[in-house]
């Protein structure tokens, strides 16, 4: 079986210096997918496959711990969706433009906030927090 392009490209560019993590989408939580990633990635953060099976390193539905969800999507939405779009292509174009306008400092701050969010998640016993 040929490796997916993300794995081939990551190996060529990053060697073994990268970590793979998915969100909690149903297809990402499948045991087969988790096993494949565990076997093929140098470092893999597994997700809880089900709310009753807390064997993963990452809660299954944790937008509070996803930098895209807790920070970046709101910026993109504010910039790209300030006016209605007549079609999907218009929305895609606006999202790409908005992404290019996010400055490096914003991205660094988002990543730097991550440890505080982890602490809040632990304090909430993996429950809801702001």
N, CA, C and O of each residue as an XYZ file, in Angstrom:
520
protein
N       0.842     -1.184      0.000
C       0.000      0.000      0.000
C       0.887      1.247      0.000
O       1.807      1.374      0.808
N       0.599      2.130     -0.889
C       1.365      3.371     -0.984
C       0.930      4.337      0.117
O      -0.261      4.477      0.395
N       1.907      5.003      0.741
C       1.592      5.956      1.800
C       0.897      7.182      1.226
O       1.199      7.603      0.110
N      -0.039      7.761      1.991
C      -0.672      9.008      1.547
C       0.382     10.098      1.347
O       1.436     10.078      1.982
N       0.089     11.035      0.468
C       1.073     12.068      0.120
C       1.505     12.891      1.323
O       2.656     13.326      1.377
N       0.620     13.121      2.290
C       1.032     13.915      3.456
C       2.155     13.215      4.209
O       3.058     13.875      4.723
N       2.113     11.896      4.281
C       3.178     11.167      4.965
C       4.462     11.178      4.154
O       5.541     11.395      4.706
N       4.360     10.945      2.846
C       5.558     10.977      1.991
C       6.211     12.353      2.035
O       7.426     12.462      2.203
N       5.408     13.404      1.884
C       5.956     14.763      1.870
C       6.550     15.137      3.219
O       7.598     15.780      3.278
N       5.897     14.743      4.296
C       6.413     15.057      5.629
C       7.746     14.370      5.873
O       8.659     14.963      6.447
N       7.859     13.124      5.439
C       9.125     12.408      5.602
C      10.246     13.089      4.831
O      11.374     13.171      5.317
N       9.944     13.580      3.628
C      10.959     14.231      2.800
C      11.362     15.589      3.365
O      12.536     15.958      3.324
N      10.398     16.325      3.887
C      10.675     17.686      4.342
C      11.075     17.763      5.810
O      11.926     18.570      6.183
N      10.466     16.926      6.640
C      10.633     17.065      8.084
C      11.350     15.887      8.734
O      11.665     15.933      9.923
N      11.604     14.848      7.974
C      12.217     13.625      8.485
C      11.354     13.080      9.623
O      10.169     12.817      9.418
N      11.918     12.908     10.805
C      11.142     12.400     11.943
C      10.800     13.502     12.939
O      10.454     13.206     14.083
N      10.888     14.747     12.538
C      10.684     15.873     13.447
C       9.292     16.478     13.312
O       9.166     17.691     13.146
N       8.255     15.665     13.381
C       6.898     16.185     13.285
C       5.937     15.275     14.037
O       6.210     14.096     14.263
N       4.816     15.854     14.414
C       3.763     15.139     15.133
C       2.475     15.268     14.345
O       2.145     16.348     13.855
N       1.751     14.175     14.224
C       0.491     14.190     13.488
C      -0.667     14.134     14.470
O      -0.679     13.324     15.397
N      -1.638     15.009     14.250
C      -2.831     15.029     15.088
C      -4.031     15.375     14.222
O      -3.966     16.283     13.393
N      -5.117     14.657     14.415
C      -6.350     14.933     13.693
C      -7.377     15.511     14.655
O      -7.179     15.525     15.869
N      -8.476     15.985     14.085
C      -9.571     16.415     14.944
C     -10.462     15.217     15.249
O     -10.117     14.085     14.909
N     -11.588     15.455     15.880
C     -12.455     14.369     16.306
C     -13.510     13.965     15.298
O     -14.537     13.409     15.686
N     -13.295     14.222     14.019
C     -14.264     13.804     13.002
C     -14.442     12.286     13.067
O     -13.482     11.564     13.337
N     -15.657     11.798     12.824
C     -15.909     10.356     12.955
C     -14.910      9.475     12.203
O     -14.450      8.473     12.750
N     -14.572      9.822     10.982
C     -13.616      9.012     10.226
C     -12.223      9.015     10.827
O     -11.473      8.055     10.652
N     -11.870     10.072     11.527
C     -10.547     10.166     12.140
C     -10.447      9.316     13.404
O      -9.356      8.909     13.802
N     -11.599      9.051     14.034
C     -11.603      8.307     15.293
C     -11.643      6.797     15.091
O     -11.498      6.042     16.053
N     -11.836      6.350     13.862
C     -11.933      4.913     13.598
C     -10.665      4.206     14.073
O      -9.555      4.705     13.889
N     -10.846      3.047     14.682
C      -9.697      2.292     15.188
C      -8.687      2.004     14.082
O      -7.480      2.064     14.317
N      -9.169      1.689     12.874
C      -8.270      1.382     11.762
C      -7.407      2.587     11.401
O      -6.216      2.444     11.123
N      -8.008      3.768     11.406
C      -7.268      4.995     11.091
C      -6.238      5.269     12.177
O      -5.087      5.588     11.881
N      -6.652      5.144     13.432
C      -5.737      5.375     14.549
C      -4.554      4.402     14.476
O      -3.405      4.800     14.669
N      -4.842      3.126     14.197
C      -3.768      2.125     14.090
C      -2.812      2.456     12.951
O      -1.595      2.358     13.109
N      -3.364      2.849     11.796
C      -2.528      3.204     10.647
C      -1.587      4.358     11.004
O      -0.391      4.298     10.716
N      -2.123      5.397     11.624
C      -1.303      6.562     11.958
C      -0.257      6.218     13.015
O       0.880      6.685     12.943
N      -0.635      5.415     13.981
C       0.309      4.995     15.019
C       1.502      4.257     14.389
O       2.642      4.416     14.825
N       1.224      3.455     13.367
C       2.269      2.663     12.709
C       3.093      3.472     11.702
O       4.239      3.117     11.428
N       2.533      4.547     11.150
C       3.184      5.236     10.033
C       3.686      6.639     10.333
O       4.351      7.238      9.488
N       3.396      7.172     11.488
C       3.856      8.524     11.834
C       4.912      8.433     12.923
O       4.794      7.604     13.826
N       5.940      9.269     12.857
C       6.980      9.217     13.880
C       6.434      9.559     15.261
O       6.917      9.041     16.268
N       5.434     10.426     15.310
C       4.789     10.792     16.567
C       3.329     11.070     16.235
O       3.033     11.819     15.303
N       2.433     10.481     16.980
C       1.011     10.590     16.687
C       0.248     10.796     17.983
O       0.428     10.047     18.943
N      -0.600     11.811     18.009
C      -1.453     12.063     19.170
C      -2.801     11.426     18.877
O      -3.550     11.902     18.024
N      -3.104     10.353     19.583
C      -4.351      9.633     19.317
C      -5.532     10.363     19.947
O      -5.386     11.110     20.915
N      -6.696     10.125     19.372
C      -7.924     10.748     19.849
C      -8.758      9.679     20.548
O      -8.706      8.509     20.172
N      -9.534     10.076     21.572
C     -10.461      9.134     22.192
C     -11.447      8.679     21.125
O     -12.118      9.518     20.523
N     -11.556      7.371     20.871
C     -12.450      6.913     19.810
C     -13.928      7.104     20.144
O     -14.762      7.175     19.241
N     -14.255      7.188     21.413
C     -15.649      7.322     21.834
C     -15.651      7.937     23.225
O     -14.686      7.782     23.973
N     -16.726      8.634     23.577
C     -16.765      9.270     24.895
C     -16.727      8.243     26.022
O     -16.421      8.589     27.164
N     -17.034      6.984     25.714
C     -16.954      5.931     26.731
C     -15.593      5.236     26.725
O     -15.303      4.435     27.613
N     -14.780      5.531     25.755
C     -13.468      4.900     25.604
C     -12.409      5.994     25.622
O     -12.005      6.504     24.577
N     -11.970      6.344     26.818
C     -11.028      7.457     26.978
C      -9.587      6.956     26.974
O      -8.812      7.253     27.883
N      -9.241      6.195     25.943
C      -7.896      5.627     25.845
C      -6.943      6.507     25.048
O      -5.739      6.251     25.030
N      -7.454      7.521     24.400
C      -6.611      8.390     23.584
C      -5.922      9.457     24.412
O      -6.117      9.560     25.624
N      -5.121     10.238     23.733
C      -4.413     11.344     24.373
C      -5.148     12.662     24.158
O      -4.710     13.704     24.647
N      -6.253     12.623     23.438
C      -6.960     13.828     23.021
C      -8.452     13.563     23.079
O      -8.906     12.557     22.533
N      -9.234     14.424     23.719
C     -10.683     14.205     23.763
C     -11.274     14.194     22.352
O     -10.755     14.881     21.473
N     -12.350     13.432     22.112
C     -12.887     13.284     20.769
C     -13.467     14.557     20.174
O     -13.362     14.774     18.967
N     -14.060     15.381     20.975
C     -14.664     16.620     20.482
C     -14.152     17.754     21.351
O     -14.758     18.090     22.369
N     -13.041     18.339     20.949
C     -12.408     19.338     21.803
C     -12.059     20.599     21.031
O     -10.879     20.894     20.842
N     -13.064     21.356     20.578
C     -12.740     22.599     19.892
C     -11.980     23.567     20.787
O     -11.279     24.454     20.300
N     -12.123     23.391     22.116
C     -11.400     24.255     23.037
C      -9.897     24.034     22.958
O      -9.123     24.884     23.399
N      -9.476     22.906     22.405
C      -8.051     22.590     22.316
C      -7.524     22.625     20.893
O      -6.382     22.234     20.652
N      -8.314     23.074     19.968
C      -7.871     23.181     18.585
C      -7.637     24.650     18.253
O      -8.585     25.435     18.231
N      -6.379     25.034     17.993
C      -6.110     26.447     17.690
C      -6.970     27.000     16.559
O      -7.368     28.165     16.589
N      -7.257     26.168     15.566
C      -8.129     26.653     14.488
C      -9.508     26.986     15.031
O     -10.098     27.998     14.652
N     -10.028     26.137     15.920
C     -11.377     26.350     16.438
C     -11.439     27.478     17.464
O     -12.359     28.295     17.419
N     -10.482     27.539     18.387
C     -10.602     28.540     19.442
C     -10.070     29.912     19.045
O     -10.211     30.865     19.811
N      -9.472     30.033     17.885
C      -8.926     31.335     17.515
C      -9.094     31.676     16.036
O      -9.729     32.674     15.693
N      -8.542     30.870     15.190
C      -8.381     31.239     13.787
C      -9.699     31.291     13.025
O      -9.911     32.208     12.232
N     -10.598     30.315     13.252
C     -11.857     30.323     12.499
C     -12.657     31.593     12.729
O     -13.277     32.107     11.798
N     -12.654     32.111     13.952
C     -13.414     33.344     14.209
C     -12.816     34.525     13.450
O     -13.546     35.404     12.994
N     -11.498     34.548     13.313
C     -10.849     35.609     12.535
C     -11.230     35.473     11.062
O     -11.592     36.453     10.412
N     -11.144     34.245     10.545
C     -11.506     34.015      9.146
C     -12.968     34.360      8.893
O     -13.302     34.984      7.886
N     -13.831     33.951      9.808
C     -15.260     34.228      9.638
C     -15.533     35.733      9.627
O     -16.296     36.229      8.799
N     -14.906     36.445     10.548
C     -15.106     37.897     10.615
C     -14.673     38.577      9.317
O     -15.368     39.455      8.805
N     -13.519     38.164      8.790
C     -12.999     38.806      7.580
C     -13.716     38.341      6.315
O     -14.073     39.154      5.463
N     -13.925     37.026      6.198
C     -14.431     36.473      4.939
C     -15.951     36.493      4.828
O     -16.494     36.437      3.724
N     -16.627     36.572      5.941
C     -18.094     36.463      5.908
C     -18.782     37.756      6.318
O     -19.934     37.738      6.751
N     -18.094     38.856      6.186
C     -18.697     40.144      6.545
C     -19.786     40.548      5.558
O     -20.601     41.425      5.845
N     -19.794     39.907      4.400
C     -20.848     40.147      3.404
C     -21.262     38.804      2.808
O     -20.463     37.867      2.783
N     -22.495     38.702      2.330
C     -22.943     37.443      1.727
C     -22.169     37.135      0.437
O     -21.719     38.040     -0.266
N     -22.029     35.857      0.150
C     -21.338     35.425     -1.061
C     -22.345     34.816     -2.025
O     -23.201     34.034     -1.611
N     -22.256     35.160     -3.296
C     -23.224     34.643     -4.267
C     -23.027     33.163     -4.600
O     -23.944     32.501     -5.086
N     -21.808     32.648     -4.331
C     -21.542     31.245     -4.659
C     -20.356     30.739     -3.840
O     -19.688     31.502     -3.142
N     -20.118     29.449     -3.943
C     -19.054     28.809     -3.181
C     -17.677     29.344     -3.565
O     -16.824     29.526     -2.696
N     -17.452     29.592     -4.827
C     -16.148     30.094     -5.275
C     -15.831     31.448     -4.647
O     -14.686     31.714     -4.284
N     -16.833     32.292     -4.522
C     -16.644     33.596     -3.892
C     -16.227     33.431     -2.430
O     -15.333     34.127     -1.949
N     -16.882     32.507     -1.732
C     -16.536     32.240     -0.336
C     -15.115     31.693     -0.226
O     -14.349     32.133      0.631
N     -14.757     30.743     -1.082
C     -13.401     30.184     -1.061
C     -12.355     31.272     -1.278
O     -11.340     31.319     -0.582
N     -12.611     32.134     -2.239
C     -11.676     33.224     -2.541
C     -11.526     34.146     -1.331
O     -10.415     34.550     -0.989
N     -12.646     34.478     -0.685
C     -12.602     35.356      0.489
C     -11.864     34.696      1.648
O     -11.120     35.365      2.366
N     -12.058     33.392      1.841
C     -11.361     32.682      2.919
C      -9.858     32.638      2.666
O      -9.071     32.833      3.592
N      -9.454     32.386      1.433
C      -8.024     32.370      1.103
C      -7.395     33.740      1.327
O      -6.283     33.847      1.844
N      -8.112     34.778      0.935
C      -7.614     36.146      1.140
C      -7.499     36.443      2.634
O      -6.499     37.003      3.084
N      -8.521     36.067      3.401
C      -8.505     36.306      4.847
C      -7.355     35.550      5.506
O      -6.703     36.074      6.409
N      -7.106     34.319      5.058
C      -6.008     33.531      5.626
C      -4.670     34.225      5.389
O      -3.835     34.291      6.291
N      -4.465     34.740      4.185
C      -3.209     35.422      3.859
C      -3.023     36.698      4.676
O      -1.895     37.148      4.879
N      -4.124     37.280      5.142
C      -4.049     38.524      5.906
C      -3.774     38.303      7.394
O      -3.477     39.260      8.110
N      -3.867     37.076      7.866
C      -3.570     36.809      9.279
C      -2.063     36.938      9.460
O      -1.291     36.263      8.780
N      -1.652     37.800     10.370
C      -0.216     38.037     10.527
C       0.435     36.987     11.433
O      -0.237     36.297     12.200
N       1.726     36.892     11.322
C       2.495     35.902     12.063
C       2.332     36.079     13.569
O       2.271     35.089     14.299
N       2.259     37.304     14.043
C       2.117     37.554     15.478
C       0.834     36.932     16.023
O       0.824     36.391     17.128
N      -0.246     37.010     15.249
C      -1.517     36.404     15.667
C      -1.372     34.895     15.782
O      -1.858     34.293     16.740
N      -0.708     34.283     14.814
C      -0.512     32.836     14.852
C       0.374     32.427     16.026
O       0.104     31.426     16.689
N       1.418     33.189     16.281
C       2.311     32.894     17.408
C       1.555     33.011     18.724
O       1.697     32.150     19.593
N       0.752     34.063     18.886
C      -0.025     34.234     20.113
C      -1.003     33.082     20.301
O      -1.184     32.592     21.416
N      -1.628     32.654     19.224
C      -2.565     31.530     19.296
C      -1.859     30.272     19.800
O      -2.378     29.571     20.669
N      -0.690     29.993     19.259
C       0.071     28.816     19.689
C       0.560     28.995     21.126
O       0.537     28.046     21.910
N       0.999     30.194     21.475
C       1.477     30.451     22.834
C       0.371     30.321     23.876
O       0.656     30.024     25.036
N      -0.885     30.537     23.488
C      -2.016     30.395     24.413
C      -2.361     28.935     24.689
O      -3.098     28.635     25.629
N      -1.836     28.040     23.882
C      -2.211     26.633     23.981
C      -1.950     26.022     25.361
O      -2.838     25.343     25.876
N      -0.782     26.221     25.991
C      -0.567     25.626     27.319
C      -1.609     26.075     28.351
O      -2.021     25.284     29.199
N      -2.037     27.340     28.281
C      -3.071     27.810     29.212
C      -4.384     27.075     28.972
O      -5.107     26.764     29.918
N      -4.685     26.804     27.727
C      -5.924     26.086     27.400
C      -5.845     24.633     27.883
O      -6.840     24.074     28.343
N      -4.669     24.032     27.776
C      -4.499     22.675     28.302
C      -4.728     22.650     29.808
O      -5.402     21.758     30.323
N      -4.172     23.622     30.506
C      -4.367     23.701     31.954
C      -5.840     23.875     32.298
O      -6.332     23.260     33.245
N      -6.548     24.705     31.539
C      -7.981     24.903     31.781
C      -8.759     23.614     31.531
O      -9.706     23.309     32.256
N      -8.367     22.865     30.518
C      -9.024     21.587     30.212
C      -8.802     20.586     31.343
O      -9.729     19.888     31.753
N      -7.587     20.522     31.837
C      -7.276     19.616     32.948
C      -8.062     20.021     34.184
O      -8.623     19.168     34.872
N      -8.106     21.331     34.474
C      -8.852     21.820     35.638
C     -10.341     21.503     35.522
O     -11.011     21.283     36.531
N     -10.855     21.482     34.301
C     -12.277     21.176     34.079
C     -12.506     19.669     33.960
O     -13.603     19.235     33.607
N     -11.488     18.879     34.251
C     -11.571     17.421     34.165
C     -12.070     16.978     32.792
O     -12.935     16.110     32.680
N     -11.510     17.588     31.754
C     -11.839     17.316     30.355
C     -13.258     17.739     30.004
O     -13.788     17.339     28.968
N     -13.870     18.539     30.856
C     -15.215     19.034     30.584
C     -15.169     20.372     29.869
O     -14.129     20.775     29.347
N     -16.297     21.052     29.850
C     -16.425     22.330     29.147
C     -15.665     23.430     29.878
O     -15.648     23.467     31.108
N     -15.042     24.319     29.124
C     -14.417     25.522     29.671
C     -14.370     26.575     28.587
O     -14.475     26.253     27.403
N     -14.213     27.834     28.976
C     -14.118     28.950     28.022
C     -12.667     29.266     27.752
O     -12.367     30.173     26.976
